[in-house]
Amino acid sequence: MDKLIAAFPQNITDALQIASEAKFRAPKNEIRNVVVCGMGGSGIGGKLVAQWIQDELAIPVYSFQDYNIPNFIDKHSLVIGSSYSGNTEETLTSVHQAFDKGAHIIGVCSGGEMANFCQQNDLDYVLVPGGNPPRSAVAFSVVQITNIFVKLGFISADRMQEIESGRQLIVAEEENIQNAAKDLAPFLKDKMLAIYSAAKYEAVAVRARQQFNENGKLLCWHHVIPEMNHNELVGWGGGDDRYAALFLDTEDLIPRNQRRFDFSVEIISKQTKNVYLLKTKGKTVIERSLYLIHLVDWASWHLSTLKQVDAMDIKVIDYLKDELSKF
């Protein structure tokens, strides 16, 4: 896993090269909504991109993780099926349903049934390198999904340059990122962790939760500001030093949300001594997100070494899939 995390910047370079060569046909019908279907390490790419482009895109984008698609999907929908293996059953089921309803389909995969389905039905798809855990391939999903929006004319090509700038940032900051990750890992050990971010970085918080779950075998949850100020902040009245709070500090919030952020840190610090502000770097949401993703990935791996657990081990998920195959 440490080698896969170290490859993140190179993965971005490789993904950008694949994207530069990708071609997508224009939809036959006006697109009025976009749905990105994907689970786990494949699905997080859709969540990230949806937040990155929400201030630019003129139509709604939904990130979907289930079998049965929303009823609004029709011939005016663009449905992106993101499945790293190409065999994710929930994603395949939802893409089949969207196809039957006349949606414009584009696949992102390394092969498998997704590639076969797209080939058989003359649908556009983009292939990425396979063979690794999906959570280690997030660079390929975010780049390809962003590129689909660019190539279809929904957003500016500047977003691709921001991804490249983010890559350059984490390469230049690798030593600082490593030091920050090594500092964070001991804080996480033996804690019940809550991860907090601004709403526009919720996908980054979800990614952090997933990495701590899978790599660090750590049970945790996440919430966002300002919504957590309307419910979970009260819940901290029952908090104590068994709990820890990790705040993703991006320093780009609107003034009222920054005040909410600072106030939340102040209130929670009265209930537990375990409060950590994780600062990011970067000039754009994309740059800051990539920086945090890389830092948290490393922290999750360092946590696994501290806990003496195998970061690659997902036997319980494999067991679940095996049991479902009998159903």
C-alpha positions as CSV (number, residue, x, y, z in Angstrom):
1,M,0.0,0.0,0.0
2,D,2.8,2.4,0.7
3,K,4.1,2.0,-2.9
4,L,0.6,2.5,-4.2
5,I,0.2,5.7,-2.2
6,A,3.6,6.9,-3.3
7,A,2.5,6.5,-6.9
8,F,-0.3,9.0,-6.6
9,P,1.4,11.9,-8.4
10,Q,2.5,9.6,-11.2
11,N,-1.0,8.2,-11.5
12,I,-2.3,11.7,-12.1
13,T,0.3,12.1,-14.9
14,D,-0.7,8.8,-16.4
15,A,-4.4,9.6,-16.0
16,L,-4.0,13.0,-17.7
17,Q,-2.3,11.3,-20.7
18,I,-5.2,8.9,-21.0
19,A,-7.7,11.8,-20.8
20,S,-5.9,13.7,-23.5
21,E,-6.5,10.8,-25.9
22,A,-10.1,10.1,-24.9
23,K,-12.9,10.9,-27.3
24,F,-16.6,11.0,-26.5
25,R,-19.5,11.4,-28.8
26,A,-22.0,14.2,-28.2
27,P,-25.3,13.1,-26.6
28,K,-28.2,12.8,-28.9
29,N,-30.5,14.7,-26.5
30,E,-30.1,17.7,-24.3
31,I,-28.5,16.8,-21.0
32,R,-30.4,18.1,-18.0
33,N,-28.7,16.2,-15.2
34,V,-25.7,14.0,-14.6
35,V,-25.5,10.9,-12.4
36,V,-22.2,9.3,-11.5
37,C,-22.8,5.7,-10.4
38,G,-20.0,4.1,-8.4
39,M,-19.2,2.4,-5.1
40,G,-16.3,2.7,-2.6
41,G,-13.0,3.6,-4.1
42,S,-14.6,3.9,-7.5
43,G,-17.5,6.0,-6.4
44,I,-15.5,8.6,-4.4
45,G,-14.2,10.0,-7.7
46,G,-17.7,11.0,-8.6
47,K,-18.3,12.7,-5.3
48,L,-15.1,14.7,-5.5
49,V,-15.6,15.9,-9.1
50,A,-19.2,16.8,-8.4
51,Q,-18.1,19.2,-5.6
52,W,-15.1,20.5,-7.6
53,I,-17.4,21.7,-10.5
54,Q,-20.6,22.6,-8.6
55,D,-19.9,26.3,-8.9
56,E,-19.4,26.1,-12.7
57,L,-21.8,23.5,-13.9
58,A,-25.3,24.7,-15.0
59,I,-27.0,21.4,-14.4
60,P,-27.2,19.2,-11.3
61,V,-24.7,16.3,-10.7
62,Y,-25.6,13.4,-8.4
63,S,-23.4,10.8,-7.0
64,F,-25.2,7.5,-6.7
65,Q,-24.4,4.4,-4.7
66,D,-27.1,1.8,-4.9
67,Y,-28.8,-0.7,-7.2
68,N,-32.0,0.9,-8.3
69,I,-31.6,4.3,-10.0
70,P,-33.7,7.4,-9.3
71,N,-36.8,7.8,-11.3
72,F,-35.8,11.1,-12.8
73,I,-33.1,9.5,-15.0
74,D,-34.3,9.5,-18.6
75,K,-33.0,10.3,-22.1
76,H,-31.9,13.7,-20.9
77,S,-29.5,12.2,-18.3
78,L,-25.8,11.6,-18.6
79,V,-24.9,8.5,-16.5
80,I,-21.3,7.8,-15.8
81,G,-20.6,4.3,-14.6
82,S,-17.4,4.3,-12.6
83,S,-16.2,0.8,-11.7
84,Y,-12.5,0.3,-11.4
85,S,-12.8,-3.5,-11.8
86,G,-15.6,-3.2,-14.2
87,N,-17.5,-5.8,-12.2
88,T,-19.1,-3.8,-9.4
89,E,-22.6,-5.3,-9.2
90,E,-24.4,-2.2,-7.9
91,T,-22.9,0.0,-10.6
92,L,-23.6,-2.5,-13.4
93,T,-27.2,-2.8,-12.2
94,S,-27.8,0.9,-12.2
95,V,-26.0,1.5,-15.5
96,H,-28.2,-1.3,-17.1
97,Q,-31.3,0.4,-15.8
98,A,-30.2,3.8,-17.0
99,F,-29.5,2.4,-20.5
100,D,-33.0,0.9,-20.6
101,K,-34.4,4.4,-19.8
102,G,-32.5,5.9,-22.7
103,A,-29.8,7.8,-20.8
104,H,-26.5,8.7,-22.4
105,I,-23.9,6.3,-20.9
106,I,-20.2,6.6,-20.5
107,G,-18.1,4.0,-18.6
108,V,-14.9,4.4,-16.7
109,C,-13.2,1.1,-15.8
110,S,-10.2,-1.1,-16.2
111,G,-12.2,-3.8,-18.2
112,G,-14.6,-6.4,-16.9
113,E,-18.3,-6.4,-17.5
114,M,-18.5,-2.6,-17.8
115,A,-16.2,-2.7,-20.8
116,N,-18.1,-5.6,-22.3
117,F,-21.5,-3.9,-21.8
118,C,-20.2,-0.7,-23.4
119,Q,-18.7,-2.6,-26.4
120,Q,-21.8,-4.6,-27.0
121,N,-24.0,-1.5,-27.0
122,D,-21.7,0.9,-28.8
123,L,-21.3,3.1,-25.8
124,D,-18.3,5.3,-25.1
125,Y,-15.9,4.2,-22.3
126,V,-12.4,4.9,-21.1
127,L,-10.0,2.3,-19.9
128,V,-7.6,2.8,-17.0
129,P,-4.9,0.6,-15.7
130,G,-6.2,-2.2,-13.5
131,G,-5.0,-4.8,-11.0
132,N,-4.8,-2.6,-7.8
133,P,-7.2,-1.9,-5.0
134,P,-9.8,0.6,-6.2
135,R,-9.0,3.0,-3.4
136,S,-5.5,3.3,-4.7
137,A,-6.8,4.4,-8.2
138,V,-8.6,7.5,-7.2
139,A,-6.3,9.6,-9.5
140,F,-7.6,7.8,-12.5
141,S,-11.3,8.2,-11.6
142,V,-11.2,11.9,-10.8
143,V,-9.2,12.8,-13.9
144,Q,-11.4,10.7,-16.3
145,I,-14.7,11.9,-14.8
146,T,-13.5,15.6,-14.9
147,N,-12.4,15.0,-18.5
148,I,-15.8,13.8,-19.5
149,F,-17.3,17.0,-18.3
150,V,-14.6,19.0,-20.2
151,K,-14.8,17.0,-23.4
152,L,-18.7,17.3,-23.5
153,G,-18.4,21.1,-23.0
154,F,-20.0,21.3,-19.6
155,I,-17.0,22.9,-17.8
156,S,-13.8,24.7,-18.7
157,A,-10.6,22.8,-19.5
158,D,-9.0,24.9,-16.8
159,R,-10.1,22.2,-14.3
160,M,-7.7,19.8,-15.9
161,Q,-4.9,22.3,-15.4
162,E,-5.9,22.7,-11.8
163,I,-5.5,18.9,-11.4
164,E,-2.0,19.2,-12.9
165,S,-1.2,22.1,-10.6
166,G,-2.4,19.9,-7.7
167,R,0.0,17.2,-8.8
168,Q,2.9,19.7,-8.9
169,L,1.9,20.9,-5.4
170,I,2.0,17.5,-3.8
171,V,5.3,16.6,-5.5
172,A,6.9,19.9,-4.2
173,E,5.4,19.4,-0.8
174,E,6.0,15.6,-0.4
175,E,8.4,16.0,2.5
176,N,6.0,18.3,4.4
177,I,3.1,15.9,3.6
178,Q,5.0,12.9,4.9
179,N,5.9,14.8,8.1
180,A,2.3,15.9,8.7
181,A,1.0,12.3,8.0
182,K,3.5,10.9,10.5
183,D,2.3,13.5,13.1
184,L,-1.3,12.7,12.5
185,A,-1.2,8.9,12.7
186,P,-0.4,8.6,16.5
187,F,-3.3,11.0,17.2
188,L,-5.7,8.6,15.4
189,K,-4.6,5.4,17.2
190,D,-7.1,4.0,19.7
191,K,-9.6,6.8,19.1
192,M,-13.3,7.0,18.1
193,L,-12.9,9.6,15.4
194,A,-15.1,12.3,14.0
195,I,-13.9,14.0,10.8
196,Y,-15.2,17.6,10.1
197,S,-14.9,19.7,7.0
198,A,-16.6,22.6,5.2
199,A,-19.6,21.3,3.1
200,K,-17.7,21.9,-0.2
201,Y,-15.0,19.5,1.0
202,E,-17.4,16.8,2.2
203,A,-16.1,14.4,-0.5
204,V,-12.6,14.8,0.9
205,A,-13.9,14.0,4.4
206,V,-15.6,10.9,3.0
207,R,-12.4,9.8,1.3
208,A,-10.6,10.3,4.6
209,R,-13.2,8.2,6.4
210,Q,-12.9,5.4,3.8
211,Q,-9.1,5.4,4.0
212,F,-9.0,5.2,7.8
213,N,-11.6,2.4,7.5
214,E,-9.8,0.3,4.9
215,N,-6.1,1.0,5.5
216,G,-6.1,1.8,9.2
217,K,-9.0,-0.5,10.3
218,L,-10.4,2.5,12.2
219,L,-14.1,3.0,12.7
220,C,-15.0,6.7,12.3
221,W,-17.6,9.1,11.0
222,H,-17.8,12.5,9.3
223,H,-20.0,15.6,9.2
224,V,-19.9,19.0,7.6
225,I,-20.1,22.7,8.6
226,P,-22.6,24.4,8.7
227,E,-25.0,21.4,9.0
228,M,-23.2,19.8,12.0
229,N,-23.9,23.1,13.9
230,H,-27.6,22.2,13.8
231,N,-27.4,18.8,15.4
232,E,-24.1,17.0,16.0
233,L,-22.6,20.0,18.0
234,V,-25.2,19.3,20.6
235,G,-24.2,15.7,20.7
236,W,-20.8,16.6,21.9
237,G,-22.4,17.4,25.2
238,G,-22.0,13.7,25.8
239,G,-18.4,13.7,24.5
240,D,-15.3,12.9,26.5
241,D,-11.6,11.9,25.9
242,R,-12.7,8.6,24.3
243,Y,-13.5,10.6,21.2
244,A,-11.4,12.6,18.9
245,A,-12.2,15.3,16.3
246,L,-10.2,15.9,13.1
247,F,-10.9,19.2,11.4
248,L,-9.9,19.6,7.8
249,D,-8.8,23.2,7.9
250,T,-8.8,24.6,4.3
251,E,-8.8,28.3,5.3
252,D,-11.1,29.3,2.3
253,L,-14.5,29.4,4.0
254,I,-16.9,32.3,3.7
255,P,-16.6,34.4,6.8
256,R,-19.8,33.1,8.6
257,N,-18.7,29.5,8.0
258,Q,-15.2,30.3,9.2
259,R,-16.7,31.6,12.4
260,R,-18.8,28.4,12.7
261,F,-15.6,26.4,12.1
262,D,-13.7,28.2,14.8
263,F,-16.6,28.1,17.3
264,S,-17.0,24.3,16.7
265,V,-13.4,23.7,17.4
266,E,-13.7,25.8,20.6
267,I,-16.8,23.9,21.8
268,I,-15.5,20.4,21.1
269,S,-12.2,21.2,22.7
270,K,-14.1,21.7,26.0
271,Q,-15.4,18.1,25.8
272,T,-12.2,16.3,24.7
273,K,-8.5,17.0,24.7
274,N,-8.3,15.1,21.3
275,V,-8.8,17.8,18.7
276,Y,-6.6,18.1,15.6
277,L,-6.6,20.8,12.9
278,L,-5.2,19.4,9.7
279,K,-4.2,22.2,7.4
280,T,-4.0,22.0,3.7
281,K,-2.2,24.0,1.0
282,G,-3.2,25.1,-2.5
283,K,-4.9,27.9,-4.3
284,T,-8.0,26.1,-5.6
285,V,-10.5,23.6,-4.2
286,I,-9.0,21.0,-6.5
287,E,-5.4,21.7,-5.3
288,R,-6.4,21.7,-1.7
289,S,-8.4,18.5,-2.1
290,L,-5.5,16.6,-3.8
291,Y,-3.2,17.8,-1.1
292,L,-5.5,16.5,1.7
293,I,-6.2,13.2,-0.1
294,H,-2.5,12.5,-0.4
295,L,-1.7,13.5,3.2
296,V,-4.6,11.4,4.6
297,D,-3.7,8.4,2.4
298,W,-0.2,8.5,4.0
299,A,-1.6,9.0,7.5
300,S,-3.9,6.0,7.1
301,W,-0.9,3.9,6.1
302,H,1.2,5.1,9.0
303,L,-1.7,4.3,11.2
304,S,-1.8,0.7,9.9
305,T,1.9,0.3,10.8
306,L,1.3,1.7,14.3
307,K,-1.6,-0.7,14.8
308,Q,0.3,-3.5,13.2
309,V,-2.5,-4.3,10.8
310,D,-2.3,-5.0,7.1
311,A,-3.4,-2.0,5.1
312,M,-4.2,-4.2,2.1
313,D,-6.5,-6.6,4.0
314,I,-10.2,-6.3,3.0
315,K,-11.1,-10.0,3.7
316,V,-14.4,-9.1,5.2
317,I,-15.5,-7.4,1.9
318,D,-14.3,-10.4,-0.1
319,Y,-16.2,-12.7,2.2
320,L,-19.4,-10.5,1.8
321,K,-19.0,-10.7,-2.0
322,D,-18.6,-14.5,-1.9
323,E,-21.7,-14.8,0.2
324,L,-23.7,-12.6,-2.1
325,S,-22.6,-14.7,-5.1
326,K,-24.5,-17.6,-3.5
327,F,-27.7,-15.5,-3.0
